[in-house]
């Protein structure tokens, strides 16, 4: 920062030439594309679909509206656009809105240049300070987005016709930056018209006071397809103003869902406890979300957010940690018997179609069972486990449960010789998780009976 010009004269001497925001984004995007640098770190599953469309829109200098259900990384993508801005940008010091020092647009900025000329001081903005967003709600006013007459300035003796009486809103304060409005259809139509006038006509009217304000702002919006018909709509002229409408989507594969889940989940410090989450348990959590997205009992119009996978994963690990604390075990290893404890987070993330009392639990259990069976079939051929099922048909009964010690599962291996063939060098915690997974899979294939009560499950022959 110390070596950056401090005055307009020094800026001119440096040879700096400012670009409009869209041109600046385009320039930096081209540079990243040439070097092969990753454009949106942390965004998973959009490499061959959404990201190429974003690149095309930016190369064409188009405003963008992202259309997609909740939890499809729309806001994250929008916030990531700041990485395509210059790290530091000069603006005039002492102005209410960020001003291009070479071409100020407000009366305040023009007065500073007229009075001080090349001695006008600069303020350097970091790229993160050039971004702002607003969630569209019915109570948003023109004053929030564009501005309002400041009664204090009027009381000081200024006239209403004086532009200096205005207090600018969020959009003008993001001049030379990026403005995002989330859930655009929720914005009242009269406010959308005001936003359109600012973008298209380059003038605004505040209580009859007309201001010519050619803002340099890159406008991005997000919307949920459901909102087009349910809660509101985007007025046609404003929708037409956006050059690109880009449709987002949920992760298409279990691997992508797992990658996001592990990347975003907040697994807190567990001290000296050794945490190991079996791969198949991660798959089950991701598969539960994918099953929910296909279930006719879940409202698909509102979608099933990736946040469902993240929250379920956090709850799964937390319950395994609770078990380790209660039983004084050193290992934290989630297993199938922990799955009932993800229900509070799962049911809080979805909207059920069924309204009958008690149906939510039944639907949730069907989804979980379907997910476990799908993952089991990817890991095991049920025919290879016939010897295990046969042992139970001889009259064997075993018990499992989320409150059982991992060491107690040694007895199950001793009783069921066929289980020993699936183990290698696993820890006791991992062995317990694998045993539960296999027994649950055999039950879902109707090769074992299962009776559950108070967190304990008893498996017997079919």
C-alpha positions as CSV (number, residue, x, y, z in Angstrom):
1,X,0.0,0.0,0.0
2,X,2.8,2.4,0.8
3,X,4.1,2.5,-2.8
4,X,0.7,3.3,-4.3
5,X,0.1,6.9,-5.5
6,X,-1.6,9.2,-2.9
7,X,-2.8,11.9,-5.2
8,X,-4.4,12.2,-8.6
9,X,-1.3,13.8,-10.0
10,X,0.9,10.9,-8.8
11,X,-1.7,8.5,-10.3
12,X,-1.4,10.2,-13.7
13,X,2.4,10.1,-13.5
14,X,2.3,6.4,-12.9
15,X,0.5,5.8,-16.2
16,X,-2.5,4.1,-14.5
17,X,-5.5,3.8,-16.8
18,X,-8.8,2.7,-15.1
19,X,-11.1,0.3,-16.9
20,X,-14.9,-0.1,-16.5
21,X,-15.7,-2.9,-14.1
22,X,-16.9,-5.3,-16.8
23,X,-13.7,-4.6,-18.8
24,X,-11.6,-5.1,-15.7
25,X,-13.3,-8.5,-15.0
26,X,-12.8,-9.5,-18.6
27,X,-9.1,-8.6,-18.6
28,X,-8.3,-10.6,-15.5
29,X,-10.4,-13.5,-16.6
30,X,-8.5,-13.7,-19.9
31,X,-5.2,-13.6,-17.9
32,X,-6.4,-16.5,-15.7
33,X,-7.6,-18.5,-18.7
34,X,-4.2,-18.1,-20.4
35,X,-2.3,-19.4,-17.4
36,X,-4.7,-22.2,-16.7
37,X,-5.4,-21.0,-13.2
38,X,-8.5,-22.4,-11.5
39,X,-11.3,-19.8,-11.7
40,X,-13.6,-20.7,-8.8
41,X,-11.8,-22.7,-6.1
42,X,-14.2,-24.6,-3.9
43,X,-16.9,-24.8,-6.5
44,X,-17.4,-28.5,-7.3
45,X,-19.4,-30.2,-10.1
46,X,-19.8,-27.1,-12.4
47,X,-16.6,-27.5,-14.4
48,X,-18.3,-28.7,-17.6
49,X,-21.7,-27.0,-17.2
50,X,-22.0,-23.7,-15.2
51,X,-18.5,-22.4,-15.3
52,X,-18.1,-22.3,-19.1
53,X,-21.4,-20.3,-19.2
54,X,-20.1,-17.8,-16.7
55,X,-16.9,-17.5,-18.6
56,X,-18.8,-16.8,-21.8
57,X,-21.0,-14.2,-20.1
58,X,-18.0,-12.4,-18.7
59,X,-16.1,-12.4,-22.0
60,X,-19.2,-10.9,-23.6
61,X,-19.5,-8.3,-20.7
62,X,-23.0,-9.4,-19.9
63,X,-24.8,-8.9,-16.6
64,X,-25.8,-12.3,-15.2
65,X,-28.8,-13.9,-13.3
66,X,-28.2,-17.3,-11.7
67,X,-31.3,-19.4,-11.7
68,X,-31.4,-22.5,-9.4
69,X,-32.9,-24.2,-6.3
70,X,-31.5,-23.5,-2.8
71,X,-28.1,-24.8,-1.9
72,X,-26.7,-24.8,-5.5
73,X,-23.7,-22.5,-4.7
74,X,-25.3,-19.5,-6.4
75,X,-24.2,-17.0,-3.7
76,X,-20.8,-18.6,-3.4
77,X,-20.2,-18.2,-7.2
78,X,-21.3,-14.6,-7.1
79,X,-19.0,-13.8,-4.2
80,X,-16.1,-15.5,-6.0
81,X,-16.4,-13.0,-8.9
82,X,-14.5,-10.5,-6.7
83,X,-11.3,-12.6,-7.4
84,X,-11.5,-11.3,-11.0
85,X,-11.2,-7.7,-9.8
86,X,-7.9,-5.9,-9.5
87,X,-6.5,-6.3,-6.0
88,X,-6.4,-2.5,-5.4
89,X,-8.4,0.2,-7.1
90,X,-8.0,4.0,-6.7
91,X,-11.0,6.1,-5.9
92,X,-11.3,9.8,-4.8
93,X,-11.0,10.4,-1.1
94,X,-13.8,12.3,0.7
95,X,-16.7,11.2,-1.6
96,X,-19.8,9.4,-0.4
97,X,-19.6,7.0,-3.3
98,X,-16.5,5.4,-4.9
99,X,-15.4,7.6,-7.7
100,X,-13.1,7.1,-10.7
101,X,-10.5,9.9,-10.0
102,X,-10.3,10.6,-13.8
103,X,-14.1,10.8,-14.3
104,X,-16.1,11.6,-11.2
105,X,-19.9,11.3,-11.7
106,X,-21.3,12.9,-8.5
107,X,-21.5,16.6,-7.7
108,X,-19.3,15.9,-4.7
109,X,-16.6,14.3,-6.7
110,X,-16.6,16.9,-9.4
111,X,-16.3,19.6,-6.8
112,X,-13.2,18.0,-5.3
113,X,-11.5,17.7,-8.6
114,X,-12.4,21.3,-9.5
115,X,-11.1,22.6,-6.2
116,X,-8.0,20.5,-5.7
117,X,-7.1,19.2,-9.2
118,X,-4.0,17.0,-9.2
119,X,-3.7,17.4,-5.5
120,X,-7.0,15.5,-4.9
121,X,-6.3,12.7,-2.5
122,X,-6.9,9.1,-3.3
123,X,-8.4,6.2,-1.4
124,X,-7.4,2.7,-2.5
125,X,-10.1,0.0,-2.3
126,X,-9.4,-3.7,-1.9
127,X,-11.3,-6.0,-4.2
128,X,-13.3,-7.4,-1.3
129,X,-14.5,-3.9,-0.5
130,X,-16.0,-3.5,-4.0
131,X,-18.6,-6.2,-3.5
132,X,-22.0,-5.9,-1.8
133,X,-25.2,-7.9,-1.8
134,X,-28.8,-7.5,-0.7
135,X,-31.4,-10.2,0.0
136,X,-34.6,-9.1,-1.8
137,X,-37.5,-8.8,0.7
138,X,-40.9,-7.1,0.2
139,X,-40.0,-4.3,2.6
140,X,-37.0,-3.1,0.6
141,X,-37.4,0.5,-0.5
142,X,-35.9,2.8,-3.1
143,X,-34.0,4.5,-0.4
144,X,-32.2,1.2,0.5
145,X,-31.1,0.5,-3.0
146,X,-30.7,3.9,-4.6
147,X,-31.0,6.7,-2.1
148,X,-33.1,9.2,-0.2
149,X,-33.2,12.9,0.7
150,X,-31.3,13.4,3.9
151,X,-33.4,15.5,6.2
152,X,-30.4,16.6,8.2
153,X,-28.8,18.1,5.1
154,X,-32.0,19.9,4.4
155,X,-32.1,21.2,7.9
156,X,-28.6,22.6,7.4
157,X,-30.1,24.9,4.8
158,X,-29.6,23.0,1.5
159,X,-32.4,23.0,-1.1
160,X,-34.1,19.9,-2.2
161,X,-33.0,20.6,-5.8
162,X,-29.4,20.4,-4.6
163,X,-27.8,17.0,-5.2
164,X,-25.8,17.4,-2.0
165,X,-29.0,16.8,-0.1
166,X,-29.1,13.1,-1.2
167,X,-28.0,10.2,0.9
168,X,-27.1,7.4,-1.6
169,X,-28.2,3.8,-1.2
170,X,-26.4,0.6,-1.6
171,X,-26.1,0.5,-5.4
172,X,-24.4,3.9,-5.9
173,X,-22.1,3.0,-3.0
174,X,-20.9,0.1,-5.0
175,X,-19.9,2.2,-8.0
176,X,-16.8,0.7,-9.5
177,X,-17.8,-2.7,-8.1
178,X,-20.1,-5.7,-8.1
179,X,-23.7,-5.6,-6.7
180,X,-25.6,-8.8,-6.2
181,X,-29.3,-9.0,-5.3
182,X,-30.4,-12.4,-4.1
183,X,-33.9,-13.8,-4.7
184,X,-34.7,-11.1,-7.2
185,X,-38.3,-12.1,-7.9
186,X,-39.1,-11.2,-4.2
187,X,-38.3,-7.6,-4.9
188,X,-41.5,-5.5,-5.3
189,X,-42.2,-4.6,-8.9
190,X,-42.0,-0.8,-8.3
191,X,-38.5,-1.3,-6.8
192,X,-37.5,-3.4,-9.8
193,X,-38.6,-0.5,-12.0
194,X,-36.4,1.9,-10.0
195,X,-33.5,-0.5,-10.4
196,X,-34.2,-0.8,-14.1
197,X,-34.1,3.0,-14.6
198,X,-30.8,3.2,-12.8
199,X,-29.3,0.5,-14.9
200,X,-30.8,1.4,-18.3
201,X,-31.7,5.1,-18.3
202,X,-28.8,6.1,-16.0
203,X,-31.0,8.5,-14.1
204,X,-33.0,8.2,-10.9
205,X,-35.7,10.2,-9.3
206,X,-35.8,10.6,-5.5
207,X,-38.9,12.5,-4.3
208,X,-39.1,14.3,-7.5
209,X,-35.4,15.2,-7.6
210,X,-33.8,13.8,-10.8
211,X,-30.2,12.9,-10.7
212,X,-28.1,11.8,-13.7
213,X,-25.8,9.1,-12.3
214,X,-23.9,7.0,-14.9
215,X,-22.9,4.3,-12.4
216,X,-20.2,1.7,-13.3
217,X,-21.6,-1.4,-11.6
218,X,-21.6,-5.0,-12.6
219,X,-25.0,-6.3,-11.6
220,X,-25.6,-10.0,-10.7
221,X,-28.8,-11.5,-9.4
222,X,-30.0,-14.9,-8.2
223,X,-33.4,-16.5,-8.2
224,X,-35.2,-19.7,-7.5
225,X,-37.3,-21.1,-10.4
226,X,-40.1,-21.7,-7.9
227,X,-40.3,-17.9,-7.2
228,X,-41.2,-17.1,-10.8
229,X,-44.7,-18.3,-10.1
230,X,-45.1,-18.6,-6.4
231,X,-43.8,-15.5,-4.6
232,X,-43.2,-13.0,-7.3
233,X,-41.7,-12.4,-10.7
234,X,-39.0,-10.5,-12.5
235,X,-40.5,-7.7,-14.6
236,X,-39.9,-8.3,-18.3
237,X,-37.8,-5.2,-19.0
238,X,-35.5,-5.9,-16.0
239,X,-35.1,-9.6,-17.0
240,X,-34.3,-8.5,-20.5
241,X,-31.5,-6.3,-19.1
242,X,-29.6,-9.4,-18.0
243,X,-27.5,-10.6,-20.8
244,X,-27.1,-14.2,-19.5
245,X,-29.4,-16.5,-17.5
246,X,-27.3,-19.3,-16.1
247,X,-29.0,-22.4,-14.7
248,X,-27.2,-24.0,-11.7
249,X,-27.7,-27.6,-10.6
250,X,-27.0,-30.0,-7.7
251,X,-23.9,-32.3,-7.7
252,X,-24.5,-34.9,-10.4
253,X,-22.5,-37.7,-8.8
254,X,-22.0,-39.1,-5.3
255,X,-18.3,-38.4,-5.5
256,X,-19.0,-34.7,-6.1
257,X,-21.5,-34.6,-3.2
258,X,-18.9,-36.2,-0.9
259,X,-16.2,-33.8,-2.0
260,X,-18.4,-30.8,-1.1
261,X,-19.6,-32.4,2.1
262,X,-16.0,-33.0,3.4
263,X,-14.9,-29.6,2.2
264,X,-17.7,-27.6,3.9
265,X,-18.5,-29.7,7.0
266,X,-17.3,-28.2,10.3
267,X,-15.9,-31.1,12.3
268,X,-14.8,-29.4,15.5
269,X,-11.7,-30.2,17.5
270,X,-12.0,-33.6,19.3
271,X,-8.7,-33.4,21.2
272,X,-6.8,-36.6,21.5
273,X,-9.7,-38.7,20.1
274,X,-8.8,-40.4,16.8
275,X,-11.5,-39.7,14.2
276,X,-11.9,-42.0,11.2
277,X,-15.1,-41.9,9.1
278,X,-15.5,-45.0,7.0
279,X,-15.8,-44.3,3.3
280,X,-19.1,-46.2,3.0
281,X,-20.6,-44.0,5.8
282,X,-19.6,-40.8,3.8
283,X,-21.2,-42.4,0.7
284,X,-24.4,-43.2,2.7
285,X,-24.8,-39.6,3.8
286,X,-24.3,-38.3,0.2
287,X,-26.7,-41.0,-1.1
288,X,-29.4,-40.0,1.4
289,X,-29.4,-36.5,-0.1
290,X,-29.5,-38.0,-3.7
291,X,-32.4,-40.3,-2.8
292,X,-34.2,-37.3,-1.2
293,X,-33.8,-35.4,-4.5
294,X,-35.6,-38.2,-6.3
295,X,-38.3,-39.0,-3.7
296,X,-41.9,-38.1,-4.7
297,X,-42.5,-37.6,-0.9
298,X,-40.1,-34.6,-0.9
299,X,-41.0,-31.2,-2.3
300,X,-38.7,-31.1,-5.3
301,X,-39.7,-27.5,-6.2
302,X,-37.9,-26.2,-3.2
303,X,-35.0,-28.6,-3.7
304,X,-32.8,-30.5,-1.3
305,X,-29.8,-28.4,-0.6
306,X,-26.2,-29.6,-0.4
307,X,-26.4,-28.2,3.1
308,X,-28.4,-31.3,3.9
309,X,-25.4,-33.5,3.3
310,X,-23.1,-31.2,5.2
311,X,-25.4,-31.0,8.3
312,X,-26.1,-34.8,8.2
313,X,-22.3,-35.5,8.1
314,X,-21.7,-33.2,11.0
315,X,-24.5,-34.8,13.0
316,X,-23.1,-38.3,12.2
317,X,-19.6,-37.5,13.4
318,X,-21.0,-35.7,16.5
319,X,-23.0,-38.8,17.6
320,X,-19.9,-41.0,17.2
321,X,-18.0,-38.5,19.3
322,X,-20.7,-38.6,22.0
323,X,-20.4,-42.4,22.1
324,X,-16.7,-42.2,22.5
325,X,-17.1,-39.7,25.4
326,X,-19.8,-41.8,27.1
327,X,-17.9,-45.1,26.7
328,X,-14.4,-43.7,27.3
329,X,-13.2,-45.0,23.9
330,X,-10.3,-43.4,22.0
331,X,-11.8,-43.9,18.5
332,X,-14.5,-41.8,16.9
333,X,-15.9,-44.0,14.1
334,X,-19.5,-43.4,12.8
335,X,-21.5,-46.5,12.0
336,X,-25.0,-47.4,10.7
337,X,-26.6,-47.3,14.1
338,X,-25.7,-43.6,14.3
339,X,-27.9,-42.8,11.3
340,X,-31.1,-42.2,13.3
341,X,-29.4,-39.3,15.0
342,X,-29.1,-37.4,11.7
343,X,-32.9,-37.1,11.5
344,X,-33.1,-33.6,13.2
345,X,-30.7,-32.1,10.7
346,X,-32.1,-34.0,7.7
347,X,-35.8,-33.2,8.4
348,X,-34.9,-29.6,9.0
349,X,-33.4,-29.3,5.5
350,X,-36.3,-30.8,3.4
351,X,-40.0,-30.1,2.8
352,X,-42.3,-33.1,2.9
353,X,-45.2,-33.5,0.6
354,X,-47.1,-35.7,3.0
355,X,-49.1,-33.9,5.7
356,X,-50.3,-36.8,7.8
357,X,-49.0,-37.0,11.3
358,X,-46.0,-39.3,11.7
359,X,-45.4,-39.7,8.0
360,X,-42.2,-37.6,8.1
361,X,-40.3,-40.3,10.1
362,X,-41.6,-43.1,7.8
363,X,-40.5,-41.2,4.7
364,X,-37.1,-40.4,6.2
365,X,-36.5,-44.0,7.2
366,X,-37.4,-45.2,3.7
367,X,-34.9,-42.8,2.2
368,X,-32.1,-43.8,4.6
369,X,-32.7,-47.5,4.0
370,X,-32.7,-47.0,0.3
371,X,-29.4,-45.1,0.6
372,X,-27.8,-47.8,2.8
373,X,-28.9,-50.5,0.3
374,X,-27.5,-48.6,-2.7
375,X,-24.1,-48.1,-1.0
376,X,-24.0,-51.7,0.2
377,X,-24.6,-53.0,-3.3
378,X,-21.7,-50.9,-4.6
379,X,-19.3,-52.5,-2.0
380,X,-20.5,-56.1,-1.7
381,X,-22.0,-58.8,-3.8
382,X,-24.7,-60.3,-1.6
383,X,-23.9,-63.8,-3.0
384,X,-20.4,-63.6,-1.5
385,X,-22.0,-63.2,1.9
386,X,-24.3,-66.3,1.8
387,X,-22.2,-68.0,4.4
388,X,-22.9,-65.2,6.8
389,X,-26.6,-65.4,6.2
390,X,-26.5,-69.2,6.5
391,X,-25.0,-69.0,10.0
392,X,-27.9,-66.9,11.2
393,X,-30.4,-69.4,9.6
394,X,-28.8,-72.0,12.0
395,X,-30.4,-70.1,14.9
396,X,-27.8,-67.5,15.6
397,X,-28.8,-64.1,17.1
398,X,-26.6,-61.0,17.5
399,X,-27.2,-57.6,18.9
400,X,-25.8,-54.2,17.7
401,X,-26.4,-50.7,18.9
402,X,-25.0,-47.1,18.8
403,X,-24.3,-47.3,22.5
404,X,-22.3,-50.6,22.3
405,X,-18.5,-50.6,22.7
406,X,-16.5,-51.4,19.7
407,X,-14.8,-54.2,21.6
408,X,-18.1,-56.0,22.1
409,X,-18.3,-56.6,18.3
410,X,-15.4,-59.2,18.6
411,X,-18.0,-61.7,19.9
412,X,-20.0,-61.2,16.7
413,X,-17.0,-62.1,14.6
414,X,-16.4,-65.2,16.7
415,X,-20.0,-66.3,16.3
416,X,-20.0,-65.6,12.5
417,X,-16.8,-67.0,11.0
418,X,-17.7,-65.7,7.5
419,X,-17.4,-62.1,8.7
420,X,-13.7,-62.6,9.3
421,X,-13.0,-62.9,5.6
422,X,-13.9,-59.2,5.0
423,X,-11.4,-57.8,7.5
424,X,-7.8,-56.8,7.1
425,X,-6.0,-54.6,9.6
426,X,-8.9,-52.4,10.7
427,X,-9.1,-50.9,14.2
428,X,-11.8,-52.1,16.5
429,X,-13.9,-49.1,15.7
430,X,-13.7,-49.7,12.0
431,X,-14.5,-53.4,12.5
432,X,-17.7,-52.5,14.4
433,X,-18.7,-50.1,11.6
434,X,-18.2,-52.7,8.9
435,X,-20.1,-55.4,10.9
436,X,-23.1,-53.1,11.2
437,X,-22.9,-52.2,7.6
438,X,-22.9,-55.8,6.4
439,X,-25.7,-56.9,8.7
440,X,-27.8,-54.0,7.7
441,X,-27.2,-54.8,4.0
442,X,-28.2,-58.4,4.5
443,X,-31.3,-57.3,6.3
444,X,-32.3,-54.9,3.5
445,X,-31.8,-57.8,1.0
446,X,-34.3,-59.8,3.2
447,X,-31.7,-62.3,4.2
448,X,-31.8,-61.4,7.9
449,X,-34.6,-60.3,10.2
450,X,-34.0,-57.2,12.3
451,X,-35.8,-56.1,15.5
452,X,-35.0,-52.6,16.9
453,X,-35.8,-51.1,20.3
454,X,-34.3,-48.3,22.3
455,X,-31.2,-47.9,20.1
456,X,-30.5,-51.6,20.0
457,X,-31.0,-53.9,17.0
458,X,-31.2,-57.7,17.1
459,X,-30.5,-59.7,13.9
460,X,-31.8,-63.2,13.4
461,X,-32.1,-65.6,10.5
462,X,-34.9,-65.0,8.0
